[in-house]
Amino acid sequence: MDDIDCAAERVEAFNAVALQSVLSRMAGPASSGICQACGSAIEDERLQASPHARHCRECAADIEAETRRKNRCGPR
Ligand SMILES: [Zn+2]
């Protein structure tokens, strides 16, 4: 059990670092305001919440659901 807890902690720390680097990479150019999936305008509200959003709310929800389906059996 201890080993697992330890590993989980390490993974968490790694994820925090990885997340930061992903975020800073993603933080490049701000969103064009156009959904890259369906081509419609991304909601202003959404852009204010995440200036680098690449997808409109609907597509983002789709993508998130798809990602969750794929990761269902993966690490949480
Ligand atoms: Zn869209």
N, CA, C, O and the ligand as a Tripos MOL2 file, in Angstrom:
@<TRIPOS>MOLECULE
protein
  305   303    77     0     0
PROTEIN
NO_CHARGES

@<TRIPOS>ATOM
      1 N           0.8280   -1.2190    0.0000 N.3       1 MET1
      2 CA          0.0000    0.0000    0.0000 C.3       1 MET1
      3 C           0.8560    1.2600    0.0000 C.2       1 MET1
      4 O           0.5950    2.2140   -0.7330 O.2       1 MET1
      5 N           1.9110    1.2360    0.8650 N.am      2 ASP2
      6 CA          2.7690    2.4130    0.9430 C.3       2 ASP2
      7 C           3.3900    2.7260   -0.4070 C.2       2 ASP2
      8 O           3.4790    3.8770   -0.8350 O.2       2 ASP2
      9 N           3.8150    1.6540   -1.0570 N.am      3 ASP3
     10 CA          4.4350    1.8480   -2.3730 C.3       3 ASP3
     11 C           3.4730    2.5320   -3.3290 C.2       3 ASP3
     12 O           3.8480    3.4420   -4.0690 O.2       3 ASP3
     13 N           2.2430    2.0830   -3.3010 N.am      4 ILE4
     14 CA          1.2450    2.6470   -4.2070 C.3       4 ILE4
     15 C           1.0090    4.1200   -3.8760 C.2       4 ILE4
     16 O           0.9420    4.9660   -4.7670 O.2       4 ILE4
     17 N           0.8870    4.4100   -2.5900 N.am      5 ASP5
     18 CA          0.6780    5.8020   -2.1960 C.3       5 ASP5
     19 C           1.8330    6.6680   -2.6800 C.2       5 ASP5
     20 O           1.6380    7.7650   -3.2030 O.2       5 ASP5
     21 N           3.0320    6.1490   -2.4920 N.am      6 CYS6
     22 CA          4.2270    6.8600   -2.9020 C.3       6 CYS6
     23 C           4.2030    7.1190   -4.4030 C.2       6 CYS6
     24 O           4.4560    8.2330   -4.8620 O.2       6 CYS6
     25 N           3.8960    6.0800   -5.1480 N.am      7 ALA7
     26 CA          3.8720    6.2020   -6.6040 C.3       7 ALA7
     27 C           2.8300    7.2320   -7.0100 C.2       7 ALA7
     28 O           3.0620    8.0560   -7.8950 O.2       7 ALA7
     29 N           1.6850    7.1740   -6.3530 N.am      8 ALA8
     30 CA          0.6150    8.1130   -6.6900 C.3       8 ALA8
     31 C           1.0790    9.5410   -6.4500 C.2       8 ALA8
     32 O           0.7850   10.4470   -7.2300 O.2       8 ALA8
     33 N           1.8070    9.7240   -5.3580 N.am      9 GLU9
     34 CA          2.2980   11.0660   -5.0520 C.3       9 GLU9
     35 C           3.2830   11.5400   -6.1130 C.2       9 GLU9
     36 O           3.2510   12.6860   -6.5590 O.2       9 GLU9
     37 N           4.1610   10.6150   -6.4990 N.am     10 ARG10
     38 CA          5.1350   10.9650   -7.5360 C.3      10 ARG10
     39 C           4.4200   11.3180   -8.8250 C.2      10 ARG10
     40 O           4.7520   12.3050   -9.4810 O.2      10 ARG10
     41 N           3.4350   10.5030   -9.1830 N.am     11 VAL11
     42 CA          2.6910   10.7480  -10.4170 C.3      11 VAL11
     43 C           2.0250   12.1160  -10.3460 C.2      11 VAL11
     44 O           1.9900   12.8590  -11.3270 O.2      11 VAL11
     45 N           1.5030   12.4310   -9.1780 N.am     12 GLU12
     46 CA          0.8260   13.7140   -9.0160 C.3      12 GLU12
     47 C           1.8100   14.8580   -9.2250 C.2      12 GLU12
     48 O           1.5110   15.8330   -9.9130 O.2      12 GLU12
     49 N           2.9750   14.7250   -8.6280 N.am     13 ALA13
     50 CA          3.9810   15.7680   -8.7650 C.3      13 ALA13
     51 C           4.3930   15.8860  -10.2250 C.2      13 ALA13
     52 O           4.5450   16.9870  -10.7550 O.2      13 ALA13
     53 N           4.5690   14.7500  -10.8590 N.am     14 PHE14
     54 CA          4.9490   14.7730  -12.2670 C.3      14 PHE14
     55 C           3.8600   15.4290  -13.0920 C.2      14 PHE14
     56 O           4.1390   16.2480  -13.9680 O.2      14 PHE14
     57 N           2.6210   15.0670  -12.8110 N.am     15 ASN15
     58 CA          1.5130   15.6450  -13.5570 C.3      15 ASN15
     59 C           1.4660   17.1530  -13.4150 C.2      15 ASN15
     60 O           1.1740   17.8690  -14.3730 O.2      15 ASN15
     61 N           1.7550   17.6300  -12.2210 N.am     16 ALA16
     62 CA          1.7270   19.0740  -11.9920 C.3      16 ALA16
     63 C           2.7580   19.7450  -12.8880 C.2      16 ALA16
     64 O           2.4820   20.7820  -13.4920 O.2      16 ALA16
     65 N           3.9460   19.1520  -12.9750 N.am     17 VAL17
     66 CA          4.9990   19.7160  -13.8260 C.3      17 VAL17
     67 C           4.5960   19.6050  -15.2900 C.2      17 VAL17
     68 O           4.7200   20.5640  -16.0520 O.2      17 VAL17
     69 N           4.1170   18.4410  -15.6700 N.am     18 ALA18
     70 CA          3.7190   18.2250  -17.0610 C.3      18 ALA18
     71 C           2.5990   19.1830  -17.4420 C.2      18 ALA18
     72 O           2.5850   19.7520  -18.5340 O.2      18 ALA18
     73 N           1.6800   19.3420  -16.5300 N.am     19 LEU19
     74 CA          0.5430   20.2240  -16.8030 C.3      19 LEU19
     75 C           1.0330   21.6360  -17.0490 C.2      19 LEU19
     76 O           0.5650   22.3160  -17.9620 O.2      19 LEU19
     77 N           1.9790   22.0740  -16.2290 N.am     20 GLN20
     78 CA          2.5090   23.4240  -16.3870 C.3      20 GLN20
     79 C           3.1420   23.5860  -17.7630 C.2      20 GLN20
     80 O           2.9350   24.5950  -18.4360 O.2      20 GLN20
     81 N           3.9150   22.5830  -18.1760 N.am     21 SER21
     82 CA          4.5910   22.7290  -19.4660 C.3      21 SER21
     83 C           3.5840   22.6600  -20.6020 C.2      21 SER21
     84 O           3.7220   23.3530  -21.6100 O.2      21 SER21
     85 N           2.5800   21.8260  -20.4330 N.am     22 VAL22
     86 CA          1.5340   21.7600  -21.4690 C.3      22 VAL22
     87 C           0.8120   23.0880  -21.5410 C.2      22 VAL22
     88 O           0.5470   23.6140  -22.6220 O.2      22 VAL22
     89 N           0.5000   23.6200  -20.3760 N.am     23 LEU23
     90 CA         -0.2350   24.8810  -20.3390 C.3      23 LEU23
     91 C           0.5760   26.0000  -20.9650 C.2      23 LEU23
     92 O           0.0450   26.8130  -21.7210 O.2      23 LEU23
     93 N           1.8730   26.0400  -20.6470 N.am     24 SER24
     94 CA          2.6570   27.1390  -21.1940 C.3      24 SER24
     95 C           2.8290   26.9660  -22.7000 C.2      24 SER24
     96 O           2.9480   27.9470  -23.4340 O.2      24 SER24
     97 N           2.8410   25.7200  -23.1530 N.am     25 ARG25
     98 CA          2.9260   25.4890  -24.5930 C.3      25 ARG25
     99 C           1.6150   25.9160  -25.2530 C.2      25 ARG25
    100 O           1.6020   26.5730  -26.2940 O.2      25 ARG25
    101 N           0.5270   25.5250  -24.6180 N.am     26 MET26
    102 CA         -0.7780   25.8530  -25.1710 C.3      26 MET26
    103 C          -1.0520   27.3400  -25.1110 C.2      26 MET26
    104 O          -1.8610   27.8790  -25.8650 O.2      26 MET26
    105 N          -0.3520   27.9900  -24.1860 N.am     27 ALA27
    106 CA         -0.6280   29.4060  -23.9730 C.3      27 ALA27
    107 C          -0.0750   30.2640  -25.0890 C.2      27 ALA27
    108 O          -0.2140   31.4870  -25.0430 O.2      27 ALA27
    109 N           0.5440   29.6680  -26.0860 N.am     28 GLY28
    110 CA          1.0940   30.4150  -27.2170 C.3      28 GLY28
    111 C           0.1600   31.5070  -27.7080 C.2      28 GLY28
    112 O          -0.1600   32.4340  -26.9640 O.2      28 GLY28
    113 N          -0.2710   31.4060  -28.9380 N.am     29 PRO29
    114 CA         -1.1950   32.4290  -29.4270 C.3      29 PRO29
    115 C          -2.5630   32.2640  -28.7830 C.2      29 PRO29
    116 O          -3.0120   31.1450  -28.5350 O.2      29 PRO29
    117 N          -3.2080   33.3620  -28.5200 N.am     30 ALA30
    118 CA         -4.5480   33.2780  -27.9460 C.3      30 ALA30
    119 C          -5.4850   32.6670  -28.9780 C.2      30 ALA30
    120 O          -5.1950   32.6310  -30.1740 O.2      30 ALA30
    121 N          -6.5930   32.1990  -28.4860 N.am     31 SER31
    122 CA         -7.5580   31.5600  -29.3770 C.3      31 SER31
    123 C          -7.9710   32.4950  -30.5060 C.2      31 SER31
    124 O          -8.0570   33.7100  -30.3260 O.2      31 SER31
    125 N          -8.2200   31.9160  -31.6570 N.am     32 SER32
    126 CA         -8.6840   32.7180  -32.7840 C.3      32 SER32
    127 C         -10.1430   33.0910  -32.6000 C.2      32 SER32
    128 O         -10.6810   33.9410  -33.3090 O.2      32 SER32
    129 N         -10.7740   32.4340  -31.6310 N.am     33 GLY33
    130 CA        -12.1870   32.7110  -31.4050 C.3      33 GLY33
    131 C         -13.0830   31.8660  -32.2920 C.2      33 GLY33
    132 O         -14.3100   31.9550  -32.2460 O.2      33 GLY33
    133 N         -12.4220   31.0330  -33.1090 N.am     34 ILE34
    134 CA        -13.1740   30.1590  -34.0080 C.3      34 ILE34
    135 C         -12.9460   28.7140  -33.5940 C.2      34 ILE34
    136 O         -11.8110   28.2890  -33.3790 O.2      34 ILE34
    137 N         -14.0240   27.9740  -33.4850 N.am     35 CYS35
    138 CA        -13.9110   26.5720  -33.1180 C.3      35 CYS35
    139 C         -13.1740   25.8060  -34.2060 C.2      35 CYS35
    140 O         -13.5090   25.9130  -35.3860 O.2      35 CYS35
    141 N         -12.1630   25.0290  -33.8020 N.am     36 GLN36
    142 CA        -11.3820   24.3040  -34.7960 C.3      36 GLN36
    143 C         -12.0870   23.0490  -35.2580 C.2      36 GLN36
    144 O         -11.6620   22.4100  -36.2200 O.2      36 GLN36
    145 N         -13.1580   22.6930  -34.5800 N.am     37 ALA37
    146 CA        -13.8800   21.4880  -34.9740 C.3      37 ALA37
    147 C         -15.0320   21.8110  -35.9140 C.2      37 ALA37
    148 O         -15.1890   21.1670  -36.9520 O.2      37 ALA37
    149 N         -15.8370   22.8020  -35.5580 N.am     38 CYS38
    150 CA        -17.0170   23.0790  -36.3740 C.3      38 CYS38
    151 C         -16.9550   24.4330  -37.0710 C.2      38 CYS38
    152 O         -17.8000   24.7410  -37.9110 O.2      38 CYS38
    153 N         -15.9510   25.2470  -36.7230 N.am     39 GLY39
    154 CA        -15.7620   26.5040  -37.4350 C.3      39 GLY39
    155 C         -16.6690   27.6380  -37.0050 C.2      39 GLY39
    156 O         -16.6350   28.7190  -37.5920 O.2      39 GLY39
    157 N         -17.4740   27.4020  -35.9920 N.am     40 SER40
    158 CA        -18.3220   28.5180  -35.5520 C.3      40 SER40
    159 C         -17.6180   29.3040  -34.4490 C.2      40 SER40
    160 O         -16.6330   28.8380  -33.8750 O.2      40 SER40
    161 N         -18.1170   30.4690  -34.1680 N.am     41 ALA41
    162 CA        -17.4870   31.3430  -33.1730 C.3      41 ALA41
    163 C         -17.5900   30.7340  -31.7830 C.2      41 ALA41
    164 O         -18.6200   30.1840  -31.3920 O.2      41 ALA41
    165 N         -16.4910   30.8510  -31.0530 N.am     42 ILE42
    166 CA        -16.4940   30.3770  -29.6720 C.3      42 ILE42
    167 C         -17.1600   31.4450  -28.8150 C.2      42 ILE42
    168 O         -16.9170   32.6370  -29.0030 O.2      42 ILE42
    169 N         -17.9780   31.0300  -27.8980 N.am     43 GLU43
    170 CA        -18.7110   31.9630  -27.0580 C.3      43 GLU43
    171 C         -17.7710   32.9110  -26.3130 C.2      43 GLU43
    172 O         -16.7570   32.4830  -25.7620 O.2      43 GLU43
    173 N         -18.1140   34.1950  -26.2990 N.am     44 ASP44
    174 CA        -17.3070   35.1930  -25.5830 C.3      44 ASP44
    175 C         -17.0720   34.7680  -24.1450 C.2      44 ASP44
    176 O         -15.9690   34.8770  -23.6090 O.2      44 ASP44
    177 N         -18.1310   34.2850  -23.5480 N.am     45 GLU45
    178 CA        -18.0620   33.8580  -22.1610 C.3      45 GLU45
    179 C         -16.9680   32.8130  -21.9830 C.2      45 GLU45
    180 O         -16.1830   32.8500  -21.0350 O.2      45 GLU45
    181 N         -16.9490   31.8920  -22.9200 N.am     46 ARG46
    182 CA        -15.9920   30.7910  -22.8790 C.3      46 ARG46
    183 C         -14.5670   31.3150  -23.0810 C.2      46 ARG46
    184 O         -13.6310   30.8680  -22.4180 O.2      46 ARG46
    185 N         -14.4210   32.2510  -23.9880 N.am     47 LEU47
    186 CA        -13.0960   32.8070  -24.2590 C.3      47 LEU47
    187 C         -12.5790   33.5790  -23.0480 C.2      47 LEU47
    188 O         -11.3800   33.5980  -22.7710 O.2      47 LEU47
    189 N         -13.4920   34.2040  -22.3450 N.am     48 GLN48
    190 CA        -13.0640   34.9420  -21.1610 C.3      48 GLN48
    191 C         -12.5870   33.9800  -20.0890 C.2      48 GLN48
    192 O         -11.6330   34.2620  -19.3640 O.2      48 GLN48
    193 N         -13.2620   32.8380  -19.9950 N.am     49 ALA49
    194 CA        -12.8880   31.8410  -18.9900 C.3      49 ALA49
    195 C         -11.5840   31.1600  -19.4050 C.2      49 ALA49
    196 O         -10.7190   30.9240  -18.5610 O.2      49 ALA49
    197 N         -11.4320   30.8420  -20.6910 N.am     50 SER50
    198 CA        -10.1950   30.2140  -21.1670 C.3      50 SER50
    199 C          -9.8130   30.8470  -22.4980 C.2      50 SER50
    200 O         -10.2760   30.4300  -23.5590 O.2      50 SER50
    201 N          -8.9500   31.8730  -22.4190 N.am     51 PRO51
    202 CA         -8.5770   32.6630  -23.6030 C.3      51 PRO51
    203 C          -7.9490   31.8270  -24.7170 C.2      51 PRO51
    204 O          -7.8550   32.2770  -25.8590 O.2      51 PRO51
    205 N          -7.5190   30.6090  -24.3800 N.am     52 HIS52
    206 CA         -6.8670   29.7910  -25.4010 C.3      52 HIS52
    207 C          -7.7640   28.6660  -25.8940 C.2      52 HIS52
    208 O          -7.2970   27.7220  -26.5320 O.2      52 HIS52
    209 N          -9.0330   28.7690  -25.5990 N.am     53 ALA53
    210 CA         -9.9700   27.7230  -26.0200 C.3      53 ALA53
    211 C          -9.9060   27.5550  -27.5300 C.2      53 ALA53
    212 O          -9.8890   28.5280  -28.2840 O.2      53 ALA53
    213 N          -9.8700   26.2870  -27.9560 N.am     54 ARG54
    214 CA         -9.7900   26.0210  -29.3850 C.3      54 ARG54
    215 C         -11.1270   25.5420  -29.9530 C.2      54 ARG54
    216 O         -11.3200   25.4440  -31.1640 O.2      54 ARG54
    217 N         -12.0280   25.2510  -29.0340 N.am     55 HIS55
    218 CA        -13.3050   24.7050  -29.4790 C.3      55 HIS55
    219 C         -14.4720   25.3840  -28.7940 C.2      55 HIS55
    220 O         -14.3480   25.8640  -27.6670 O.2      55 HIS55
    221 N         -15.5980   25.4240  -29.4720 N.am     56 CYS56
    222 CA        -16.7940   25.9820  -28.8550 C.3      56 CYS56
    223 C         -17.2660   25.0430  -27.7500 C.2      56 CYS56
    224 O         -16.7700   23.9270  -27.5960 O.2      56 CYS56
    225 N         -18.2260   25.5240  -26.9980 N.am     57 ARG57
    226 CA        -18.6400   24.7580  -25.8300 C.3      57 ARG57
    227 C         -19.1370   23.3660  -26.2260 C.2      57 ARG57
    228 O         -18.8150   22.3730  -25.5740 O.2      57 ARG57
    229 N         -19.9120   23.3110  -27.2850 N.am     58 GLU58
    230 CA        -20.4680   22.0230  -27.7000 C.3      58 GLU58
    231 C         -19.3780   21.0340  -28.0950 C.2      58 GLU58
    232 O         -19.3720   19.8860  -27.6510 O.2      58 GLU58
    233 N         -18.4580   21.4960  -28.9350 N.am     59 CYS59
    234 CA        -17.3990   20.6000  -29.3960 C.3      59 CYS59
    235 C         -16.4870   20.2110  -28.2320 C.2      59 CYS59
    236 O         -16.0420   19.0670  -28.1380 O.2      59 CYS59
    237 N         -16.2160   21.1640  -27.3550 N.am     60 ALA60
    238 CA        -15.3680   20.8710  -26.2050 C.3      60 ALA60
    239 C         -16.0110   19.7860  -25.3510 C.2      60 ALA60
    240 O         -15.3320   18.8950  -24.8410 O.2      60 ALA60
    241 N         -17.3290   19.8750  -25.2030 N.am     61 ALA61
    242 CA        -18.0350   18.8670  -24.4140 C.3      61 ALA61
    243 C         -17.9270   17.5060  -25.1030 C.2      61 ALA61
    244 O         -17.7220   16.4800  -24.4540 O.2      61 ALA61
    245 N         -18.0720   17.5190  -26.4310 N.am     62 ASP62
    246 CA        -17.9380   16.2770  -27.1930 C.3      62 ASP62
    247 C         -16.5540   15.6780  -26.9950 C.2      62 ASP62
    248 O         -16.4030   14.4900  -26.7110 O.2      62 ASP62
    249 N         -15.5500   16.5310  -27.1530 N.am     63 ILE63
    250 CA        -14.1680   16.0720  -27.0590 C.3      63 ILE63
    251 C         -13.8800   15.5470  -25.6560 C.2      63 ILE63
    252 O         -13.2050   14.5340  -25.4720 O.2      63 ILE63
    253 N         -14.4100   16.2660  -24.6810 N.am     64 GLU64
    254 CA        -14.1760   15.8550  -23.2970 C.3      64 GLU64
    255 C         -14.8230   14.5010  -23.0300 C.2      64 GLU64
    256 O         -14.2410   13.6370  -22.3750 O.2      64 GLU64
    257 N         -16.0230   14.3350  -23.5430 N.am     65 ALA65
    258 CA        -16.7270   13.0590  -23.3530 C.3      65 ALA65
    259 C         -15.9480   11.9320  -24.0290 C.2      65 ALA65
    260 O         -15.8220   10.8290  -23.4970 O.2      65 ALA65
    261 N         -15.4350   12.2410  -25.2110 N.am     66 GLU66
    262 CA        -14.6690   11.2420  -25.9680 C.3      66 GLU66
    263 C         -13.3930   10.8790  -25.2060 C.2      66 GLU66
    264 O         -13.0350    9.7070  -25.0890 O.2      66 GLU66
    265 N         -12.7180   11.9040  -24.6920 N.am     67 THR67
    266 CA        -11.4880   11.6840  -23.9340 C.3      67 THR67
    267 C         -11.7790   10.8360  -22.7090 C.2      67 THR67
    268 O         -11.0200    9.9320  -22.3610 O.2      67 THR67
    269 N         -12.8940   11.1460  -22.0630 N.am     68 ARG68
    270 CA        -13.2360   10.4100  -20.8560 C.3      68 ARG68
    271 C         -13.5270    8.9530  -21.1960 C.2      68 ARG68
    272 O         -13.1610    8.0470  -20.4470 O.2      68 ARG68
    273 N         -14.1860    8.7350  -22.3260 N.am     69 ARG69
    274 CA        -14.4820    7.3700  -22.7460 C.3      69 ARG69
    275 C         -13.1810    6.6070  -22.9750 C.2      69 ARG69
    276 O         -13.0370    5.4530  -22.5700 O.2      69 ARG69
    277 N         -12.2500    7.2710  -23.6250 N.am     70 LYS70
    278 CA        -10.9690    6.6300  -23.9520 C.3      70 LYS70
    279 C         -10.1780    6.3330  -22.6890 C.2      70 LYS70
    280 O          -9.4930    5.3150  -22.5980 O.2      70 LYS70
    281 N         -10.2800    7.2310  -21.7140 N.am     71 ASN71
    282 CA         -9.4690    7.0840  -20.4950 C.3      71 ASN71
    283 C         -10.1750    6.2720  -19.4200 C.2      71 ASN71
    284 O          -9.6920    6.1400  -18.2950 O.2      71 ASN71
    285 N         -11.3270    5.7320  -19.7920 N.am     72 ARG72
    286 CA        -12.1330    5.0770  -18.7670 C.3      72 ARG72
    287 C         -11.3330    4.0670  -17.9620 C.2      72 ARG72
    288 O         -11.4590    3.9870  -16.7400 O.2      72 ARG72
    289 N         -10.5110    3.3000  -18.6590 N.am     73 CYS73
    290 CA         -9.7600    2.2490  -17.9750 C.3      73 CYS73
    291 C          -8.3350    2.6890  -17.6710 C.2      73 CYS73
    292 O          -7.5510    1.9250  -17.1090 O.2      73 CYS73
    293 N          -8.0000    3.9190  -18.0430 N.am     74 GLY74
    294 CA         -6.6410    4.3870  -17.8360 C.3      74 GLY74
    295 C          -6.4590    4.9450  -16.4400 C.2      74 GLY74
    296 O          -7.3260    4.7900  -15.5800 O.2      74 GLY74
    297 N          -5.3290    5.5940  -16.2200 N.am     75 PRO75
    298 CA         -5.0560    6.1800  -14.8970 C.3      75 PRO75
    299 C          -5.9970    7.3450  -14.6500 C.2      75 PRO75
    300 O          -6.3760    8.0600  -15.5770 O.2      75 PRO75
    301 N          -6.3630    7.5240  -13.4140 N.am     76 ARG76
    302 CA         -7.2830    8.5990  -13.1070 C.3      76 ARG76
    303 C          -6.5240    9.8640  -12.7740 C.2      76 ARG76
    304 O          -7.1360   10.8920  -12.4840 O.2      76 ARG76
    305 ZN        -17.4970   23.6890  -32.3400 Zn       77 ZN77
@<TRIPOS>BOND
     1     1     2 1
     2     2     3 1
     3     3     4 2
     4     3     5 am
     5     5     6 1
     6     6     7 1
     7     7     8 2
     8     7     9 am
     9     9    10 1
    10    10    11 1
    11    11    12 2
    12    11    13 am
    13    13    14 1
    14    14    15 1
    15    15    16 2
    16    15    17 am
    17    17    18 1
    18    18    19 1
    19    19    20 2
    20    19    21 am
    21    21    22 1
    22    22    23 1
    23    23    24 2
    24    23    25 am
    25    25    26 1
    26    26    27 1
    27    27    28 2
    28    27    29 am
    29    29    30 1
    30    30    31 1
    31    31    32 2
    32    31    33 am
    33    33    34 1
    34    34    35 1
    35    35    36 2
    36    35    37 am
    37    37    38 1
    38    38    39 1
    39    39    40 2
    40    39    41 am
    41    41    42 1
    42    42    43 1
    43    43    44 2
    44    43    45 am
    45    45    46 1
    46    46    47 1
    47    47    48 2
    48    47    49 am
    49    49    50 1
    50    50    51 1
    51    51    52 2
    52    51    53 am
    53    53    54 1
    54    54    55 1
    55    55    56 2
    56    55    57 am
    57    57    58 1
    58    58    59 1
    59    59    60 2
    60    59    61 am
    61    61    62 1
    62    62    63 1
    63    63    64 2
    64    63    65 am
    65    65    66 1
    66    66    67 1
    67    67    68 2
    68    67    69 am
    69    69    70 1
    70    70    71 1
    71    71    72 2
    72    71    73 am
    73    73    74 1
    74    74    75 1
    75    75    76 2
    76    75    77 am
    77    77    78 1
    78    78    79 1
    79    79    80 2
    80    79    81 am
    81    81    82 1
    82    82    83 1
    83    83    84 2
    84    83    85 am
    85    85    86 1
    86    86    87 1
    87    87    88 2
    88    87    89 am
    89    89    90 1
    90    90    91 1
    91    91    92 2
    92    91    93 am
    93    93    94 1
    94    94    95 1
    95    95    96 2
    96    95    97 am
    97    97    98 1
    98    98    99 1
    99    99   100 2
   100    99   101 am
   101   101   102 1
   102   102   103 1
   103   103   104 2
   104   103   105 am
   105   105   106 1
   106   106   107 1
   107   107   108 2
   108   107   109 am
   109   109   110 1
   110   110   111 1
   111   111   112 2
   112   111   113 am
   113   113   114 1
   114   114   115 1
   115   115   116 2
   116   115   117 am
   117   117   118 1
   118   118   119 1
   119   119   120 2
   120   119   121 am
   121   121   122 1
   122   122   123 1
   123   123   124 2
   124   123   125 am
   125   125   126 1
   126   126   127 1
   127   127   128 2
   128   127   129 am
   129   129   130 1
   130   130   131 1
   131   131   132 2
   132   131   133 am
   133   133   134 1
   134   134   135 1
   135   135   136 2
   136   135   137 am
   137   137   138 1
   138   138   139 1
   139   139   140 2
   140   139   141 am
   141   141   142 1
   142   142   143 1
   143   143   144 2
   144   143   145 am
   145   145   146 1
   146   146   147 1
   147   147   148 2
   148   147   149 am
   149   149   150 1
   150   150   151 1
   151   151   152 2
   152   151   153 am
   153   153   154 1
   154   154   155 1
   155   155   156 2
   156   155   157 am
   157   157   158 1
   158   158   159 1
   159   159   160 2
   160   159   161 am
   161   161   162 1
   162   162   163 1
   163   163   164 2
   164   163   165 am
   165   165   166 1
   166   166   167 1
   167   167   168 2
   168   167   169 am
   169   169   170 1
   170   170   171 1
   171   171   172 2
   172   171   173 am
   173   173   174 1
   174   174   175 1
   175   175   176 2
   176   175   177 am
   177   177   178 1
   178   178   179 1
   179   179   180 2
   180   179   181 am
   181   181   182 1
   182   182   183 1
   183   183   184 2
   184   183   185 am
   185   185   186 1
   186   186   187 1
   187   187   188 2
   188   187   189 am
   189   189   190 1
   190   190   191 1
   191   191   192 2
   192   191   193 am
   193   193   194 1
   194   194   195 1
   195   195   196 2
   196   195   197 am
   197   197   198 1
   198   198   199 1
   199   199   200 2
   200   199   201 am
   201   201   202 1
   202   202   203 1
   203   203   204 2
   204   203   205 am
   205   205   206 1
   206   206   207 1
   207   207   208 2
   208   207   209 am
   209   209   210 1
   210   210   211 1
   211   211   212 2
   212   211   213 am
   213   213   214 1
   214   214   215 1
   215   215   216 2
   216   215   217 am
   217   217   218 1
   218   218   219 1
   219   219   220 2
   220   219   221 am
   221   221   222 1
   222   222   223 1
   223   223   224 2
   224   223   225 am
   225   225   226 1
   226   226   227 1
   227   227   228 2
   228   227   229 am
   229   229   230 1
   230   230   231 1
   231   231   232 2
   232   231   233 am
   233   233   234 1
   234   234   235 1
   235   235   236 2
   236   235   237 am
   237   237   238 1
   238   238   239 1
   239   239   240 2
   240   239   241 am
   241   241   242 1
   242   242   243 1
   243   243   244 2
   244   243   245 am
   245   245   246 1
   246   246   247 1
   247   247   248 2
   248   247   249 am
   249   249   250 1
   250   250   251 1
   251   251   252 2
   252   251   253 am
   253   253   254 1
   254   254   255 1
   255   255   256 2
   256   255   257 am
   257   257   258 1
   258   258   259 1
   259   259   260 2
   260   259   261 am
   261   261   262 1
   262   262   263 1
   263   263   264 2
   264   263   265 am
   265   265   266 1
   266   266   267 1
   267   267   268 2
   268   267   269 am
   269   269   270 1
   270   270   271 1
   271   271   272 2
   272   271   273 am
   273   273   274 1
   274   274   275 1
   275   275   276 2
   276   275   277 am
   277   277   278 1
   278   278   279 1
   279   279   280 2
   280   279   281 am
   281   281   282 1
   282   282   283 1
   283   283   284 2
   284   283   285 am
   285   285   286 1
   286   286   287 1
   287   287   288 2
   288   287   289 am
   289   289   290 1
   290   290   291 1
   291   291   292 2
   292   291   293 am
   293   293   294 1
   294   294   295 1
   295   295   296 2
   296   295   297 am
   297   297   298 1
   298   298   299 1
   299   299   300 2
   300   299   301 am
   301   301   302 1
   302   302   303 1
   303   303   304 2
@<TRIPOS>SUBSTRUCTURE
     1 MET1         2 RESIDUE 1 A MET
     2 ASP2         6 RESIDUE 1 A ASP
     3 ASP3        10 RESIDUE 1 A ASP
     4 ILE4        14 RESIDUE 1 A ILE
     5 ASP5        18 RESIDUE 1 A ASP
     6 CYS6        22 RESIDUE 1 A CYS
     7 ALA7        26 RESIDUE 1 A ALA
     8 ALA8        30 RESIDUE 1 A ALA
     9 GLU9        34 RESIDUE 1 A GLU
    10 ARG10       38 RESIDUE 1 A ARG
    11 VAL11       42 RESIDUE 1 A VAL
    12 GLU12       46 RESIDUE 1 A GLU
    13 ALA13       50 RESIDUE 1 A ALA
    14 PHE14       54 RESIDUE 1 A PHE
    15 ASN15       58 RESIDUE 1 A ASN
    16 ALA16       62 RESIDUE 1 A ALA
    17 VAL17       66 RESIDUE 1 A VAL
    18 ALA18       70 RESIDUE 1 A ALA
    19 LEU19       74 RESIDUE 1 A LEU
    20 GLN20       78 RESIDUE 1 A GLN
    21 SER21       82 RESIDUE 1 A SER
    22 VAL22       86 RESIDUE 1 A VAL
    23 LEU23       90 RESIDUE 1 A LEU
    24 SER24       94 RESIDUE 1 A SER
    25 ARG25       98 RESIDUE 1 A ARG
    26 MET26      102 RESIDUE 1 A MET
    27 ALA27      106 RESIDUE 1 A ALA
    28 GLY28      110 RESIDUE 1 A GLY
    29 PRO29      114 RESIDUE 1 A PRO
    30 ALA30      118 RESIDUE 1 A ALA
    31 SER31      122 RESIDUE 1 A SER
    32 SER32      126 RESIDUE 1 A SER
    33 GLY33      130 RESIDUE 1 A GLY
    34 ILE34      134 RESIDUE 1 A ILE
    35 CYS35      138 RESIDUE 1 A CYS
    36 GLN36      142 RESIDUE 1 A GLN
    37 ALA37      146 RESIDUE 1 A ALA
    38 CYS38      150 RESIDUE 1 A CYS
    39 GLY39      154 RESIDUE 1 A GLY
    40 SER40      158 RESIDUE 1 A SER
    41 ALA41      162 RESIDUE 1 A ALA
    42 ILE42      166 RESIDUE 1 A ILE
    43 GLU43      170 RESIDUE 1 A GLU
    44 ASP44      174 RESIDUE 1 A ASP
    45 GLU45      178 RESIDUE 1 A GLU
    46 ARG46      182 RESIDUE 1 A ARG
    47 LEU47      186 RESIDUE 1 A LEU
    48 GLN48      190 RESIDUE 1 A GLN
    49 ALA49      194 RESIDUE 1 A ALA
    50 SER50      198 RESIDUE 1 A SER
    51 PRO51      202 RESIDUE 1 A PRO
    52 HIS52      206 RESIDUE 1 A HIS
    53 ALA53      210 RESIDUE 1 A ALA
    54 ARG54      214 RESIDUE 1 A ARG
    55 HIS55      218 RESIDUE 1 A HIS
    56 CYS56      222 RESIDUE 1 A CYS
    57 ARG57      226 RESIDUE 1 A ARG
    58 GLU58      230 RESIDUE 1 A GLU
    59 CYS59      234 RESIDUE 1 A CYS
    60 ALA60      238 RESIDUE 1 A ALA
    61 ALA61      242 RESIDUE 1 A ALA
    62 ASP62      246 RESIDUE 1 A ASP
    63 ILE63      250 RESIDUE 1 A ILE
    64 GLU64      254 RESIDUE 1 A GLU
    65 ALA65      258 RESIDUE 1 A ALA
    66 GLU66      262 RESIDUE 1 A GLU
    67 THR67      266 RESIDUE 1 A THR
    68 ARG68      270 RESIDUE 1 A ARG
    69 ARG69      274 RESIDUE 1 A ARG
    70 LYS70      278 RESIDUE 1 A LYS
    71 ASN71      282 RESIDUE 1 A ASN
    72 ARG72      286 RESIDUE 1 A ARG
    73 CYS73      290 RESIDUE 1 A CYS
    74 GLY74      294 RESIDUE 1 A GLY
    75 PRO75      298 RESIDUE 1 A PRO
    76 ARG76      302 RESIDUE 1 A ARG
    77 ZN77       305 GROUP 0 **** ****
